[in-house]
Amino acid sequence: MSMDAPVQYPYRHLLREEERLELSRPDTPRVLRDIGLLWAQILLAWAGAWYLGSAWAIALAMLVVGNRYYALYIIGHDGLHRRLHGDVRINDLINDGLILAPIGAITRVNRLNHMQHHRTLGRPGDPDLFKYRSREKLSAGALLLSFTGLPLVLRAAGNVFGPGKTAAAAVARPKHSRRDLAILGLWQLALIGGLTLAFGWWGYPLLWLLPVAMLTVAFDLLRVFSEHSVENETAGTTLAERMVMVESSFPERLLFSPMNMNHHVAHHLWPTIPYYHLPRATALLEARALDTGTPIVRRRGYCRYLLACLARAAGSRFTPAP
């Protein structure tokens, strides 16, 4: 079988088709409300930093901007799956115009990489494999550096924005249309011009680029690693072992998996289900898995797992609880 052929996901039979269809129905008013609230928080953070002008206010604004855009990014991920609206054109307009264009992405152009990840999870054809493959050979220092996202961010950007073909599939990437370039240009003009006028030359890099890199991209990489990596990985590692249910606290979910992204097992099983219905899908999955005796891999918290990986790299005997 080709390494790029679609994987056969376990557990999918645990949700009935009529339930999947019901949970997959888009709720566009809710999406627009969530997008508006998140952008309002970002704007308030910028306004507070401008009004107060102190170092601590700027630092706080950076935290808010990066984290709240991460939540927007998760909604944008649903947009890549065309789950923001039932009409593809309206979905892409919402996703491009309100979420992705600020980081230079366009749904139609940049979704191929993520679709390939879903098709080939855990296989060499998965373009995201570098984010979660076994890192047992890394030293504690190298592993900690990888957790900052710095060694991986260029690779991640190259997979999504690189020219030509997707990283794993021989599919030509669509070209940007005039509509795409107009949306991208207007957003960059607004961000660069607005933040420069308000704060000076450092406004755009310090209050947009850096927060997005450190609190959106880096934390998303940590989430993917925590949910798809396998301890003591072998050639016999199964797909079920790469689909991990992370039991996390509210602060962890705020940092690592906003907008219900901690329900990532349910998302991979049924990617048509939008973020606001994933808790219900997870509840059904867990109840039926328990009834049928189907094991689901669990981890107790993102931080606990990441610390355990660092401890193993350093030669410690500390291991995470099952």
N, C-alpha and C positions, 0 to 999 in steps of 0.2 A: 504493500500500500504506500502511496506517495506520502511523504512527510507533510505536504501541503494540503492533503485531503482533509475534509472536515472531521474533527474528533467526535466521538460518540460519548456524549455526556451522561454520567450516571445520574440517578435520582429524578430525571425529567418526568418519569411516569407517575411520580407522587403527586403531581398537580393535574387535575382533570382539565381537558381542553376548554370546557365552558368556563371554568374558573380562570384559566389563563387569559381567555378573551375578555372576560369581565374586568380583570385587573389591568389589562393592557390598554384600556380605553383612556386616551389623553384627557387631561383636565387643564385646558389652556388658561382659563382665568386664574387658576391656582399657580400655574407656572409664571404667569406675568406678575402676579402679586409677589411671589418669592423673589423674582428678579428685581422688581422695584424696591423691595425692602433691603436687599443686599446692596444695591447701588446707593441707596439712601445712607446706609451705614458707612460706605466708602467715602461718600461726599462729606458726611459729617466729620469723619476722621480728618480729611484734608482741611475742612473749614476750621476745626479745632486747632490743628497744627499751625495754620496761618494766623488765626486770631491770637493764640497764646505765644507762639514763636519760640518757646523754650525747647531745650534739647529733649526733655522727657516727653513733651507733647508730640514732638516729631517722632520719637522712638515708639510711642504708643500708637501713633497714626500708622507707622510702618507695620506694626503687628496686626492692626485692624484691617488695613488694606490687603495685606497678603492673605490673611485667613478668610476674609469675606470674599475675596476673589476666588479662593480655593472652592468655597461653597458654590459660587457662580460657575466655576469650571466643571463641577460635578453635574450641575444642570446642563451645561454645554455638552457633557458626555452623553446625556440622554438625547440631546439634539443630534449628536452623531448617529444615534440609533433611530433618528426621525420619530421621537416620542413626545415632542413638544406640541405638535398639532397634527391632525389627521391628514392635512394637505402638505405634501413634501415641500412645495414652494414656500408656503407660509412658515413651516417648521424651520427651513433654512434661513429665511429672512429674520425670524426671531433669534435664531442661534447666532447668525453672523452679525446682525446689527446690534444685539444687546449683550453678547457674551464673548464670542471668539475673536472678533476683529481686533479688540484691544491688544491681543497677543499675536496678531498677524496671521491668524488662521481663518480658513473658510471651510464650512462643512462639506460642501461638494468636493472640494479639492483634497482636504486633509483627513477624511474619514476612512480611507482605504486601509491605512496602517492599523487602525483599531479593529476594523472588521476582520482583518487577517489574524489578529491576536485571538479573537473569539473562535475563529475557525481552527486554529492550530495550537491552542493552549498546551504548553509543556513539550511541544515538539520543536525540532531544529528550525522549522519554518516559521515559528512564532517570532515576529519582529521585536517583541517585548521580553524575550527570553533573558536578555542581559540584565534586566531589572531584578530578576528573582532567582537566577540560577544559584546553585550551591556555592558558598563562599568559604568553605571550610579551610581552604589552602591559604587564605589571606591572614596576615598578622592582625593583631588587635588594632594596631594603628591604622593599617590600610582599610580594615573593615569600618572603623569609625569614620575615616575620611569618606568612604563610600556612602555612609549614612547622611553626610551633609549634602549629597547630591552632586557635588562639584565634579567628580570624575565621570559622572553619568549624564549630566545635563546636555552636553554637546551631542552625545550619542542619541539621546532622546529627541532632541531638536532635529538632528539629521534624519532620523527615521520619519518624523512627521512632516518636516518642511523640505527635505532633500529633493533635488530635481530628478526628473526621469521616472523611475519606477519605484514601487513600494519595496521595502527592504526584503520581503520574503516572497512576494508574488509578482510574477511578470505581467503586471497590469499597468498600463500607461497612466500616469497621473494627469487628471484634467487640467487644462490651462485656465488661468484666471480670466474671467470675463471683465468687461468694462464695469459692470455692476459690482463685481467683487473688488476691483481696484478702487472704485469710488468709496465703498464702505471702509476698506482698509485705510485709504488716504485720509478720509474725514476723521476717523478715530485717532490716527497718529497725530494729525494736526491738532486735534482737540487736546489730547494728552500732553504732547510736547509743548504746545503753545500755552495751554492753560497752566500747567504746573511750572513752566519757566517764568511766566508773568507773575504768578503768585509767590514763588519762592526763590527764583533765580535759576542759574544754570544747573544747579544740583537737584532741582525739584523732580524732574522726570526720572533720572537714574535712582535717586534715593527714595522717592515716594511712590515709584511704580515698578521699575525694573527689578530692583533688589528685593522688595517684598514679594513680588510674584515668583522670583527665582527661589527664595529661601523658604517661603511659607506656603507656596502653591506647588511648585515643581518638586522641591525636595521632600515635602511631606507626602505628596502623592507617590513618589518613588518608595518611600518607607512603607506606605500602606500596601503597595503592590508586592514588595518583598515579604512583608509579614503575612500576606494572604495567599501567596503562591509558592514561596520557597519551601523546601523540604529538608528537615534535619537528616543527616546521614543519607543523602541522596544516593541511589544506586540505579543501575540500568533497568531494574524492575519496578521503579517508582511508578505508581498508577496515577491516572488523572484525578481520581477521588482524593488522593493525598495532596494534590495541589489546590484543592478547593477547600479552604479553611474557614471555619466559622470563628471569628474573633469576638470573644465576650469582653466588651470594653466599657469603661465608665464614661459619663457625660464629658468630662474634660478631655479624655482621649478621643472621643468621637468628634469633639469640636476641632481638635488639632489634626487628627489623622483621617477622619472619614465623615465629614459633614454631609448633610442631606441624605442620610440613610445609606451611605456607601459602605458602612460596616456590614450590610446585608449582601455581601458580594457573591456569596455562593448562589443565592436566589437570582442575582442579576445574571450570572454566567449561565445558569440553567434556563432562564426565561428572559432574555435580553429585551423583549418587547414590553416588559413591565416597567413603568416609570418609577422614579425614586420615591415618590410619596406612597406607592402601594407595595414597596418591597417589604416593609415590616409584616404586612398581612401574608405575603407569599412565604416569608420565612417561618411564620407561625404555622402555616399549613404544612410546610416541609418538615419542620421539627416534629409536629404531632404525628405525621404519617411515617416518618422515619423511625420514631419510637415504637409505633404500633407494629411495623414490619421488621423491626430489629436491624434496620439498615444503619451502619455506622457512619457518622459524619465527623470529620476531623475538627477538633476545637482547640483554640488557644485562649489563655486567660490574659488578654490585654496586649496591646501593641508594644508598650514600653517594656513589659516583662519579657516578651519574646526577643526584642532587640537587645536588651541587656544580657539575656542568656546567650545569644549569639556572640556578643562581645566577650563574655566570660569564657566560652569555649575556645575562642580564638586566642585568649590569653592563657589558656591552660588551666582555668579554674574548673572545679567540679560542680559549680552551680548549674542547675538545669531548670527549665520552666516546669511548673506543675502541669499535668495533663489536663 
